[in-house]
Amino acid sequence: MKGQAVSEVIHDENSNGEAHGEDPSRRDFIYIATGAVAAAGAAGIGWMAIHQMGPAADTLAVGSIEIDLSKVDEGQQLKVLWRGKPVFVRHRTPKEIAAAEAVDVATLRDPQTDDERLRPNMDNKLDPKYLVMVGVCTHFGCIPVGEAGEYDGWYCPCHASHYDTSGRIRKGPAPKNLEVPEYAYLNPTRIKVG
Ligand code: FES
């Protein structure tokens, strides 16, 4: 990764033991999360601890997390755990936004405009700075690496899928764009996922 990744849990009602088995995506997640701990220090360690002490699986379907966007500086990505999956919150640079908006949607495997991948803020406007996605490759579930790949978005090292700066699949075997989870703004700098 060219930039710094940070990892922090703001609030997580969903962590559970389901992802602790032999799922290969889980192994990748541990690997990448370990790298994030090195960058984030105590915050990352707290994230791992909370993940391992999560509640039972019956909370899985109803849980939600709140994320403070003000903690994510331009050019950085926050990674949190939600319903046993990583969620990426990317504060995109103007260059990343321009690249995402310039794409001819008709050429995409999973056609979506950049705007269609955003959610309205408190003013009922789209703020292209913040991109929120489930960080799970739509091929076989590995965890993509940020600021990587041929489109400077995300790259899945398992079978070489390249996603652009909007998280849309551009090259490789993955069939779909990275999923945008259900989320909404609670105030100008805080969102609730789930
Ligand atoms: S799991 Fe990502 S490319 Fe196969």
Residues whose N, C-alpha, C, O or C-beta is under 5 A from the ligand:
A	BS01	FES	C137 H139 F140 G141 C142 C156 C158 H159 A160 S161
